[in-house]
Amino acid sequence: MPEEDGSRGGEATAHQNLAGDVLGRLVQAGVIHGGVHVHSEPTAPSAPTLFPAPVAPFVNRDAELHRVGRTGERARHERRTGIAVLHGLSGLGKTALALHFGHTAHASPDVDRLYASLARRADGTRPSTSDILAGFLRHYRVPPDAVPALLEERAALFRSITAQRRVIVFIDDADSAAQVRDLIPNSPGGVVIVTTRRQLRSLDLDPGADFVPVRPLSDAASAELIARMARRDHPDPTLWAPDPAALRRIVDHCAGVPVALRIVGSYLYLNPAVPLTEVADRLADARGRLDEFSPLTDSEDAAAVRTPRGICDLVYDELPPLEARLYRLGGLVPGPTLSNGVAAALLGLPSDSPEAAHALRVLADHHLIEQVGDGRRYRYSELTRRDARARAELADPVPEREAAMVRMVLWYTAAAASADDTALGRPLRLRERLPVPGLPRSPAVVFRGKPDALEWLRAERNNLHAVIELAAGIGQHAAVVRLCGSAWALYDSDKLYVDAQAAYTTAVESAELLGHHGAEALMRDHLARVHTDLGAGALRAARNTAAPDGGGRSGHAADAAYHRELAEREFRAAAEQFALAREAAARSDSPLDLAVVLDGEHRLHRERGHFAAAAGNLRKVIELHRAAGNDRGVALNSYQLGRVHLLAGEPVLAREMLEAALAVDADAKLHARARVVLARVLAELGEDTAALGAVESALTVFGESGQSVRFAEALEVRADLALRAGDRTAWRAALTAAERLYADVHHPGADRVRARLGSSGD
């Protein structure tokens, strides 16, 4: 469970956020007369590339590519962001078209390629625009504590970062224009490509939005795709198609749907001796058809696409029993992708089973599923997912389907726990107190360190959301709580507030159903922290919009009164959850549950300016940790209490608590943070020499550990001491170095420091 701000992913390290531009010792800080020397030049972040791999082979979309290309050309000529909306029925290749354009039309390495999937999840929800923006900002190296809480501020920061960059944003499977607007960058010459089953005509309000219909492939293009998939792409088609009539029949059955054509093409490749006439006859004899794809209500092309079930029969009938069973059960998975571990769980095999991995590759070879991302995950098309689910309902009894889903939930519970252990460096406190029967001993997922564990959690984010909802629905409430506890490492680090609210609301309900007071206390604590962060973000927005100059980065936000009301609403929700969490913790079997809740509540008090209440909470937390023999907990919360006393204008009490924190044998980074706050306190008490010694010691630790934001914060304290000593040269040097470090990671501290430098009058 969370213990303090920096331990939950708030640290911005040089290796994570400066992408190798700043390594090791960031800045050399000599004696106060020596100034500060930054050893690295500030550089723009390297171009992020988030696009999935292109779909190959790709055929005959020249007309559509030309129209999207014209959108990009006009955008470059007019120095604005162009928008191309690819609309059409499901399964017609809109995603393949967008990826082909994104990978080939703007091949320059300095083009940013951002990708966001808005596909509907199993519970009917879609990924939130706010959480997607948080991911974009992370890829631009914005540290977690600099990611705004509110959607409009995230969108404003995204537009600011992309104002001098060429960006292609691919928004896949959008359902409304509102989902798209906040994801549009301010990129001169950039392009936003949107795929949708609707036309989203309200985007006409945005200058330059072009609407490109995507229709079924022509008969000639369909034949070409089958040929290239079958590796029979000879210039003379008569050499590989001795029966053109059979080929025409196959093309007719596939109805111009690329997924269907790929399945047939892969079948022909894997079965080169099978005549085309036999394939055509099998398709003609198909027992039925898949459900009709939902037609677009506002489409200019009113014809719905129908694809014979026989196309899937063609390949499914060739599958060995294990692969056929995996195909059916995999279609029931609620998330968008599945991995080797999930496949093994569905089949009831060990997590590291080579048979499961081989079965996935076989399904991919037959184009029933496709590899995505780094190649370790697979996904169904809509056509094959519908087919797989229909087959599972016919072939697999209900108890077996339910057992497969339970095994998958248990695998995710174990894998997420392993990621949580690696990311946070300690086991979840509920691990022993809330056992989950049947949990695999090893999920066979190995993490090389915290970044690797967080990347796994990010890649599995939508799967985790779906599995949490599924687990709650099938009564696996202990797994729900454990999954949500493990997911906090991701939700807090990446500021995924929308997903976090949904997850912890579900987790609270599961904990109540279990009657587990400790679990309820900790899940309510997490939910309350989300509300606290949202309230704090709204309060900062209110202060910005109320500023005399009209408000900095939140100039597009609503007025200050609205944000103050929003902040108070979130703070009230947090207070309600903390009160209920305290009640549950009082009935818990672990006193440290109460320590966690009181720590979280102290932050709420601190954000609201209730410093006496915050200090009271922390004093209780310190005593609880002392009674439990947890020295680091004592040091950590003594440091937090020192910060609160400083905010309350009580430097003597602040010094006492900070020195108490330093007296405990804790890690060097925690001591360095305490010394920065202590330096501020000592300066207030007039002990400048001692203050300088404290901040210099902290600078050494932050520099060696590559903590760029912490280093910049310490430089601001150093600048204050230089100014008090009358050394304006050292003052300006320290602030200039701090501003560069902040600016490299788009931290709001850069604006604060620039304002100080600009008002100096030098």
N, C-alpha and C positions, 0 to 999 in steps of 0.2 A: 504494500500500500504506500501511497506517497507520503514523504516525510518533510520535504521542503522544496523550495522553488527549483534550485539547480539540479536536484537529483532526479528529476523526471524528464530529462531530455532538454532542459533549458540551457545547457552549456553549448556554446558555439565554439567548436574547436577549429584550429587552422586547417587541419586535414579535411574536415567535413565542409567547412564554409568558404574556404579560400582556394579550394581546388588545387592545392600545390603552389599557389603564388606566394604564400607565406608559410615557411616550414620552420619548425623548431622555435628558436628564439626570435620572436617577432620584432622586437624593438630593443635597442640597447639604451638603457637609462643610466647615465653616469651620475656624478654628483650634480647638485642643483645648478651649478654654474656651467656644467658641461653640455647642457641641452639634451635633447632626445633625438636619436637617429633611427629613422625607419629604413630597414635594409631592403625592403621590397617596394617596387613601384605599384601603385594601385592599378589594377587591371579590371576590365569588364569581365563578367563571368563568362566562361566558355559556353558555346552554344549548346543548350540541352537538346537531346534527341530522344523523344519519348514515343515516336511512332512505332507501331508493330511492324514486323517484316512485311514486305509487299507480297501480294498473292501472285503466284506464277503457275502456269502461264497466263498471260493476260492478252485478250484478243478484242479487236474491232470495237473500240470505244472512241474512235478518232473524233467524231462529232462532239461528243460530250467533253472530251479533253480540250478540244479547241475552245469551247464556250467557257470552261473554267480558266483556261489559259488567258482568254481575253479579259476575264475579271482581274487576273493578276497584272496584266499589262496596263490596264486602266489605273489600277491602284498605284503602280510605280510611277506612271505619268503624272497622276494627280496628287502624289505624295500623301496617300491615305490608306486605310485598311479596306480591302475588298472583301465581299461576302458572296460565296457561291453556295446555293442550297441544292443539294442533290436529293430529289424526292422520287419515290416510287415504291412499288410493292416490296414486301419482304422477300429476300432471297434472290434479288435481281442483280446483285453485284455492286451496290452503291459503295460499300466499304472498300472493296477491291479497287474501284475507280478512284476513290479519294486517296488511298495509299499510293497508287501508281503515280498520280499527279504529285503528291507530296514528296515522294522519293526521287522523281526524275525531273520534274519541271523546274525545281529550285534546288539544283544539285550542289550549290555553293556550300562549303563547310561552315560558313559563318551564319547560316540561316537556322534559327531556332525552330524546332519541330515539336510542338506540344500536342498531346493527345488526351482526350477525355471521353470516356464511354458513359452515356446517360441511359444505358439499357435498363429496362425495368427489372427489378429484383423479384425473388420468389414471393416476397410478402406484398408485392404491388408497389413498393416505393422505388424511387430512383435516387442515385447518388446526388447529394446536394451540391448546388453550384458553389456554395461557400466552402465546403470541404475540398472540392476540386481546385478552387483558387488557392487554398492553403498548400496543396501539392505543387501547383505551379510556382508559388513563391519559394517553396523549399528547393526546387530545382534551380532557382535563381540565387540560391545560397542565402536567402533571408533566414536568420537564426530564429528558432522557435519563439523566443521572447519578444521578437520584433514583428511577428505575424499578428495583424490586428484581429480583434475578436469579431467585428461586425462585417457582414457581407459587403456593404457599400465601401467600407474602408479597404477591404482586401482587393476589391475591384479597382479602386483608385490607385492603390500601390502597384497593382499589376500593370495598369495603364502607364504609370510613371516609369516603371522599369523598362517597358517595351517601347518607350517613346523614341529611343535612338537605336532600335534594333529591328532587323527584318525577321518577322515571325510568321510561321504557318501554324494555325491552330486547327486541328481536326476534331470536330465535335460529332461523335458517332451516336446515332439513334436518338436524336432530340425529339421531344414530344410537344414543345411549345417554344414560341419566340422568347418568352421570359427566361427560359433556361439558357438561351444563347447570349443574350445581350451583355450580361456581366462577364462573359468569357471573351469578349471582343477586345483585343489589345489596341493600343494607340500606336500602331506600327506603320510608319510610312512605307508603302510598297508591300506590306504584309497581306496575307490572305487568310480568311476564316472559311473552312470547308465544313458544311453541315450536311449530315445525312439524316433523312427523316422519312417516315411513311406518310407524313402530312406535307402540305405545301408551305405552311408557316408564312402565309401571305402578309401577316402584320410586320414581317421584317422589311417589307417595301418601304416602311417609314425610315429605314436606315439607308442613306445614299449608297447606291452601288450594289445593292443586293440583287444577285442574278439567280434565277430559278431554272434549274437544269433537270428536266424529266429523265429518269432512267427507266427504260422499257426492256422487255425481254430481248435477248439476242436474236438477230436474224437467223434464218436457216443456214446461210453460208457461214456466219460467224460461229454458230453452234457446231457445224460440221468441223470447222477449223479447231475449235477448242477440244472436241473429242479426239481429233487426230493428234493434236499436240500432247494431250494427256496420255494417249496410247503410244506415244513415241513413234507414230506412223506419219510424221509430218513431211512426207516426200513432196516435192513441188508438183508432181503429177499424181493427183488423188486417185486416178484409175488404177495405179499400181498397188494401192493398199485397200481400195474399196471396189472389189470386183462386182459387187452388187449395189450400185447406187440407190436402187429402190429400197434396199434394207436400211441403208444409212439414212435415207429420208424418213423412213418409218421411225427409226430410233430418235432422230432429231425431233420429229413431231411429238413423240411421247414425252420428251424432256421439256417441251413447251418453252424453250429459250431460257430456262432457269439455270444459271451457272453451276449451282451446287449439284443439281441433278446431272448435268453434263459431265462434271468432274467425276462423279461417282461412276458413271458408265465408262468414261475414258480410263479411269484407273482399273476397272474390271477388265477391260480389253488389254491393258498393259500387263496385268498379272495373269491373264489367260490368253496368250497370243494365238493359240490354236483354235479358239472358239470362233466359228464363222459369224459374220454380222447378221446373217439371216436367223441364226439360232437366238441371238440376243434380241432381235426385233420380235421374234415369235414369243419369247418369254415375257417381254414387256406387254405384248398384246394380250397374253393370257393372264395378266395380273389379276389377283382376286378383288382388288378394290383400289380406292384412291385415298390419299391423305386428306385431311380436312382442307377445305379451300382456304387459301390465305385471305385474311381480311382485306377487302378492297378499300382503297382510299375514298373517303366520303366526298372529298373535293377534288378528286383526280380528273384530269382531262382524258385519261385512258380508263374507261369504266370497266374494261374486261379484267376479270380476276384470273390469276394464274393458278392452274391446277396441275399438280405433279403426280403421276401414277405411283402408287405404293410399290409397284413392280420394280421401280428403279432401285429402291432399297432392298427389295427381295433379291435382286440380282446378286448383290454383294453379300447380304446377310446369310443367304443359303450356303455360301461358300465358307463361312466362318467356322473354326473349330468350336467345340462347346464352351470352353473357358472364355474365349473372346466374345462369343455370342452373348453369354451371360453378363459379361462386363458391359457390353454395348447396351443391353437392356437396363441394367441397374444404374449405369452412369447417367442415363437420361433422367433419372429421378433426383439426381443431385440438385439441391436448390440454388447453389451458387453458379457463377458463369464459367468456372474452369474446374478441372480436376487434375491431380498430380499422381505420381506413382504411389504415394502413401494412401491417398484416397482410394485409388483403384484396389490396392491390397486390402484395405478395410472393407470395401464393398464385397470383395470375393472371400473374405474371411481368411486371408493369408497373412503371414508376418509382414510387418511394415516395409522391410527391405527385400521383399520377395522379387526375384528376377522374373518370375512368371507374370506378375502384374505389370511390370515395366514392359515386358515383351508384348503382352496383350494390348497395351496402349499403342505401341508402335504398329502392331498389325492393323488396328482400327484406323490409325492415321494413314497407313499405306493404302488402305481401301477408301480413303477420303470420307469415312463416316465421322471422323473428328479431325481437327487440325491442330498443329502445334502453334503456340502463341508465346510472345515474350521471349524469355531466354531459352525456350525449348523444353523447359521442365514442366510445362503445363499444357493442357489440351482443352479444346472447347468444341461443343456441338454447333452445327448450324441449326437454325430454327426447324428446317425440314427434318434433319436427322434426329433432333431432340424429340420432336413430336412422334416420329416413327418409333424411337426407342421406348418412349413411355407407353405407347400403345401396345408394343410387343410385351413389355414387362407386365402390363395388366392382364394380358392373355396367358403368358407363360409362367409367371412367378407368383406363387400364392401370396396372399396378403401378409402372413406371418414372416415369410422370407424377405419380402420387400421392407417390412418394418425393421426386421433384424439388421438388414444391410444399412438402413439409415442410422440406427443406434450405433453400429460399429463405426460409421463415418463420424458421428458426433464425438465418440470417445477418442478417435484418432486425432481430431482437431483439438480436443481438450488437452491431450498429452503434448501435441506439437506446439501449441500456443504457450503452454506452461514452460516448455524448453526455451522458446524464444524469449519469454518474460524473464526467466532466470539469467539468460545471457545478456539481455539488454539492461537489466537493472542490477545485476550482480548479487542477487539474494533471492531466496525462495519466497513465494507468496505465503503469507502467514496462515492462510486457510488450508494450505496443502495437507497438513496432517489432521486438521480439525474438521475438514469437509471432504472425506474420501468419496471417490466416484467409482463404484463397482465396475469391474471389467476394463479399466483403463489399461491400454497397452504399456508394457514396461518400458519400451523404447519406441518412439515414433519414427526412428531412423532419419531424423532431420538434424544435421550437424551444422552448427553456426560457428564461424571463425571469430566472432566478436560482436560487440554491440551494433555496429553499422550493418553487419550481415543479418543479425536477428531482426532489426527494424525493417530492413528491406524485405525480408520474408513476410513480416506482418503487413507491410504496405501492399505487397503483391497479392496477399490473401484477404485484403480488407473486405471486399464485397462478399467473398465466400464466408468469412467470419460473421458478417452481418446476417447472412442467410442462415447459417448453421445455428446461430444463437436463437433466431426466431423458430427454426425447426425444432431445436432442442426443447424450447418452452412448450411448443405445441404437442410434443410426444411425451411430455412429462419427465424429461431429463433435467430436472431443476438444479441438481448439484452441478451438472455440467455447465448449465447456463451461468451460474455464479462464478465457477472457475474460469470459464472462457472470458467473461467480462472482466474479471480480475486481471487476467493475463493481457487483455487487449488495452489496458490503461497505458502501458508503455507506448503504444502507437497513438492512441487518442490524445494523450497529453502532449507527447512530443510534436505531433503534426497539427495540433489544434483542430481536431476533427469534431467540432462541437455538436453538429447535427447527428452524426452517427452515435456519438457518445451519449447524448440524451436518450436516444431510442434504446440503446443497449442497456443503460443502467436503470431506466424505467422498467424494462423487462426483468432485469436482474433483481430489483427490489421485490417485484411480485413473486419471483421464484423463491427468494430467500424467505419471504413471509409464508409461502406454501410449505417450505421445508420446516418452518418453525426454528430456524437457526439464527439466533440473535446476533452472533458475531458477524455472520454473512450479511444480515440486514443492515447492521451498523456501517460496515465498510462499503457496501453498495450505495447506501444513501449518502455516505460521505463523498463518494465519487460523483454522484449526481449533483450534490450541492456544490462541489468544486467547479463543475461545468457552469452552473448558474452564476457562481461568483466571478469566474473569468468573463462571462458574457456581460455581467453588470459592470465590471471594471472597464471593459472595453467601451461600453456605452457611456460611462462617466467620462472617460478620456475624450470620446468624440464630442460630448457636450462641452467640455472645456475648450476644445479646438474650435468648434463652431461659434463659441461665445467670444473668441479672441478678437481684439480690436481690428486685426487685419483680415478677418473673415475666415481664418481657420486652416492654413497649411494643407496637409494631405487629405483632410476630410472635407474639402470644399464642396464636394458633390453630395455630402450627407444631408440628412434632414436637419431642422433647426435644433438649437441647444435644448429647448424645452422638451421636445420629443425624446431626445436622447436621455435627458435626466429622468423622464418618466419611465423609459425603457430600463434604465439602470436600476431604478427603485423596484420595478417589477421583478427583475432578475434577482436582486438582493433579497427581496421578500421570499421568493421561491427557495433561495439558498438557505435562508434562516429557518424556514419551515422544515426543510430536509435535515439540516443540522440538529434541530431540536428532536426530531424523530430518531435520528441516528444516535444522539446521546441517550435517549430512553432505551434503545435496543442495546447499546454498549453497556449500560448499567446492568443489564440482565445477561451479559455475555460471560463466558468462562475465561476470558483473557482480559486483564486490565489494560493491555496495550491497545486494544480496540478503542477504548476511550481516549487514549493518547493520540491516536490517529485522528479521531473526530475533533478533538479539541484543537489540534494543530490546524486542521482545515478551517475550523470556525474562526480561529485567530486571524486568518487571512481575510475572511469576510469582515470582521471588525476593523482590521487595518485599512481595507479599501474604503470603508465607510467613514474613516476618521475617528473610530471609537477606540482610541489607543489604550485607555485604562482596561477596557474589557479584553482587548487583545493580549495585554500583558498578564492579566489574570489567568487567561487560558494557558499561556505558555508556562507560567509558574507551576500550574498543575501538571502540565506535560513533563516538565523537567523532573518533578517528584516521582511521577509514574515510571519514567525511564531509570531514574536512580534506584528506585525500589526493585526494578527488574535487572539491575546490574548492567544496563546498556550504556556504556560510557559514550559511544558516539552519539546516541540519542540525547544525552545530557549536553554534550558539546554543541551539537547542531541547534538545539532549541535555546541554549544560552546565547548563541550567536543571534538567533532570530529575536530573542527578547532584547538584546542590545540594540538591534535595529529599531524595534518599536519604541524603546526609550528615547532614542535619538530623534525619531519623528515626533515624539511627544514633547520635545524640548527639555529633556532630562539627561544632560550629558554625564553627570556624575553616576547615575544609575546605569546608563549605557556603558560607561567604562568598566564598571564593576562586572557586568554580565559578559562583556567581550573578553575581559581578562580571565574570567572563569572558563570561557570556552577555550581560550588558548592554553589554559593550564591542564586540559584534558588531552591525553595522548590520542589525537585524531589524525586524519590524513592531511597532507600538506596543502591541498587545494582548499579545504574548509578553513584551515588556519589563515591562508592568504586572503580569503574573502573577509574573515573576521578582522584582519589587520587593516584592510581598506576602510572598513567602517570605523575601526578604532582610530585611524588617522584623522578622520573627520571629527571625531569626538575630541581627540587631543588638541586639534586646531581650535575648536570652540573653547577649550579650557586654557588656551594660550601656550600650550606646550609644543611649539612648532618643530623643535629639533627631534623630539620623540615621534611626532607625527610623520616627519620625513623619513625617519628610520623604518617605521611601520610600512609606509607605502612603497619604499624601495625594496623591502623584503618581499612584498606581495608582487611587485613587478617582476622580480626574478622568477618566482614560481609560475606566474601566468605566462611569461615569455618562454620558459623552458617547456611548458605543457601545451603551448600553442593555443591558449584561450584568448582569442582576439577581442571579443567583446569585454570580457573581464579586464583585459589589459587596458583597453581604452577607458573603461570606468576608472581604473587606478590612475591613468594619466590625467584625467580631469581633476582628481584630488591633488596630484602633483602640481598641476597648473595653479590651483588655488594657493598652495603653499608658496609657489614661486612669486605669485602676485603679492602675497602678504610680506614677502621678503623684499619687494620692490624690484624684482628682476623680471621686467616685462619681456625680455628676449626669451628667457626660459619658459615664461608663461605661454607666449605665442607658440613656441616650438612644441610644447607638450600638447596644447590644444590642436595644433595642426596635425600632429601625429595621430591624436585620438580621432579627429574628423576623418582622416583617411582610412583608418581601420573600421570605423563605423560605416562609412560610405561603401567600402568594399562588399559589405554584406547587407546593404540597404537597411541598416538599423536606424530607428528614429533619432538616436543620439546624435547622428550627423547633423540634423537640423538644429538641435539644441546648441551644439558646439559652434556651428556656423553663425548662429545668432549672437553668441558671446563674442566671437571674433569680429563680426560686423559692427557691433556696438562699441568696440574698444576705442574707436576714434584714431587709431594709429594709421 
